[in-house]
Amino acid sequence: MNHLNDINTLIACKHCDTVANSPTLTAGESALCPCCGYTLFSRKVDPVNRTLAVSLAGLLLLIPTVTLPIIGVGVAGKYNDATLIDCIMLMINADFYIIAFSVFLFTIAIPSVRIFSAFYLSYRIKTKQLSTSLLTFYRSYHLFDSWTMIHVFFLGVIVSMYKLISLDELIVGSGLVSMLLLLFCSTLISITLDQKLIWDLLEHELEPKS
């Protein structure tokens, strides 16, 4: 049992593969590799409350991002705007089913699940509702980090607006502003979430008590 605990206190450097003892850090401190100086991990400041607040803000922004107009275009006295749902429906009507599904998956479904997962994790940790299922849930959470493509869609909208700027009227919709704020919240979650702290809390709480 002591041998197992000794192994759990070791950490390997991702840069030079040096194995060192994992130090106990306070908020705002970082552990550096004794060989190459690479940052092994850092302790975030108030990570649970900050992640909870940012993820809640992200959840509130999901509805206006999807339902409010992204951009409005006026030509020859006629005006039209489109929401994110409208864009997906237009692709479906044009028989671009794969593209429509990809847009829905990467700009609505996965970002929504990722933000809700961050909220759920931080809420359960804050209320000390730790369980084996939460550990499994957290392992699955990492799959969403590489599949959130809302920033790609946002960049595509900006490029489209640049090409349409020569028209009579081009209006930035409140849906685009909500999307920008949602992208900001999604980025902040990556910054505020202390992954090693969550691992340590879950493993310490769920390890067999002697």
C-alpha positions in Angstrom: 0.0 0.0 0.0 2.8 2.4 0.8 4.5 1.5 -2.5 1.3 2.4 -4.4 1.1 5.7 -2.6 4.7 6.5 -3.5 3.9 5.8 -7.2 0.9 8.1 -7.1 3.1 11.0 -5.9 5.4 10.8 -9.0 4.9 12.9 -12.1 6.7 12.6 -15.5 7.8 15.6 -17.5 6.1 15.7 -21.0 9.2 17.5 -22.4 12.2 15.4 -21.3 10.5 12.4 -19.5 12.1 13.1 -16.2 10.2 11.5 -13.3 10.0 13.7 -10.2 8.0 13.9 -7.0 4.8 15.8 -7.4 4.9 18.7 -5.0 2.0 20.2 -3.0 1.2 23.6 -4.4 -1.0 26.5 -3.3 -3.2 28.5 -5.6 -1.3 30.4 -8.3 1.9 28.3 -8.0 3.5 26.1 -10.7 5.6 23.0 -10.5 8.7 23.0 -12.8 10.7 20.1 -14.1 14.0 19.9 -12.1 15.9 18.9 -15.3 14.6 21.2 -18.1 12.4 23.7 -16.3 9.2 22.7 -18.2 6.0 23.5 -16.3 4.7 20.2 -15.0 1.4 21.6 -13.8 -0.1 24.7 -12.2 -2.6 25.3 -9.5 -5.4 27.6 -10.7 -6.9 30.3 -8.4 -10.3 29.3 -7.2 -10.9 26.9 -10.1 -14.1 25.4 -9.0 -16.1 28.6 -8.5 -14.7 30.2 -11.6 -15.4 27.3 -13.8 -18.9 27.1 -12.3 -19.6 30.8 -13.1 -18.1 30.7 -16.6 -19.9 27.5 -17.6 -23.2 28.8 -16.3 -22.7 32.0 -18.4 -22.0 29.7 -21.4 -25.2 27.8 -20.8 -27.2 31.0 -20.7 -25.6 32.1 -24.0 -26.5 28.9 -25.9 -30.1 29.9 -26.6 -29.5 33.4 -28.0 -26.5 32.0 -30.0 -28.8 29.5 -31.7 -32.0 31.4 -32.0 -31.0 35.1 -32.7 -29.9 36.4 -36.1 -26.2 36.1 -36.9 -26.1 38.7 -39.7 -28.6 40.7 -41.6 -28.2 41.7 -45.3 -30.1 44.4 -47.1 -30.1 44.7 -50.9 -32.3 46.8 -53.2 -34.7 47.7 -50.4 -35.1 44.1 -49.2 -33.7 42.9 -45.9 -33.1 39.3 -44.7 -31.3 37.8 -41.7 -30.5 34.3 -40.6 -30.0 32.4 -37.4 -27.7 29.4 -36.8 -30.7 27.2 -37.1 -31.7 28.9 -40.4 -28.2 28.1 -41.8 -28.5 24.5 -40.9 -32.1 24.2 -42.4 -30.9 25.9 -45.6 -28.2 23.3 -46.0 -30.7 20.5 -45.4 -33.1 22.0 -48.0 -30.1 22.2 -50.5 -29.4 18.5 -49.8 -26.1 19.2 -48.1 -26.9 16.8 -45.3 -23.4 16.0 -44.3 -22.4 19.6 -44.0 -25.6 20.4 -42.1 -25.0 17.6 -39.7 -21.3 18.7 -39.2 -22.3 22.3 -38.5 -24.9 21.1 -36.0 -22.5 18.7 -34.3 -19.5 21.0 -34.0 -21.2 24.3 -33.4 -24.2 23.3 -31.3 -24.2 19.7 -30.0 -20.5 19.3 -28.8 -20.1 22.8 -27.4 -23.3 22.5 -25.5 -22.3 19.1 -24.0 -18.8 20.4 -23.2 -20.1 23.5 -21.4 -22.8 21.5 -19.5 -20.2 18.9 -18.6 -17.9 21.6 -17.1 -20.9 23.0 -15.2 -21.9 19.6 -13.9 -18.3 18.7 -12.8 -17.7 21.9 -11.0 -21.1 21.8 -9.3 -20.6 18.2 -8.1 -17.2 19.0 -6.8 -18.3 22.2 -5.1 -21.2 20.4 -3.4 -18.8 17.4 -2.6 -20.9 14.9 -4.5 -18.1 12.7 -5.6 -18.6 9.2 -6.9 -17.0 6.6 -9.1 -19.4 7.5 -12.0 -18.1 11.1 -11.8 -14.6 9.9 -12.3 -15.7 8.0 -15.4 -17.6 11.1 -16.5 -14.5 13.3 -16.2 -12.5 10.9 -18.3 -15.1 11.2 -21.0 -15.0 15.0 -20.7 -11.6 15.2 -22.3 -13.0 13.9 -25.6 -14.8 17.1 -26.2 -11.8 19.4 -26.0 -10.6 18.6 -29.5 -14.0 18.5 -31.1 -15.4 22.0 -30.3 -15.3 23.9 -33.6 -17.4 26.9 -32.9 -14.4 29.2 -33.4 -14.1 27.8 -37.0 -17.7 28.6 -37.7 -17.3 32.1 -36.2 -14.2 32.7 -38.4 -16.2 31.6 -41.4 -19.0 34.1 -40.6 -16.4 36.9 -40.3 -14.9 36.0 -43.7 -18.4 36.0 -45.2 -19.2 39.4 -43.8 -16.0 40.8 -45.3 -17.1 39.5 -48.7 -20.7 41.0 -48.3 -19.5 44.3 -47.0 -20.0 45.9 -50.4 -23.8 45.4 -50.3 -26.2 48.2 -49.4 -26.7 47.1 -45.8 -24.9 44.6 -43.6 -25.9 44.3 -39.9 -24.2 42.4 -37.2 -26.9 40.4 -35.5 -27.2 39.8 -31.7 -26.7 36.1 -32.4 -23.2 36.8 -33.6 -22.4 38.8 -30.5 -23.8 35.9 -28.4 -21.6 33.5 -30.3 -18.5 35.6 -29.6 -19.3 35.6 -25.9 -20.0 31.9 -26.0 -16.6 31.4 -27.7 -15.0 33.5 -24.9 -16.7 31.4 -22.2 -15.5 28.2 -23.9 -12.0 29.5 -23.9 -12.2 30.6 -20.3 -13.3 27.1 -19.2 -10.0 25.7 -20.6 -8.2 28.3 -18.6 -10.1 28.1 -15.3 -10.6 24.3 -15.1 -7.8 22.8 -13.0 -7.6 19.3 -14.4 -5.0 17.9 -12.1 -6.8 19.3 -9.0 -10.0 17.5 -10.1 -8.0 14.2 -10.7 -6.4 14.6 -7.2 -9.8 15.3 -5.5 -11.5 12.4 -7.2 -8.7 9.9 -6.7 -8.2 10.9 -3.0 -11.9 10.7 -2.3 -12.5 7.4 -4.0 -9.4 5.5 -3.0 -9.9 2.6 -0.6 -9.7 3.8 3.0 -7.4 1.6 5.2 
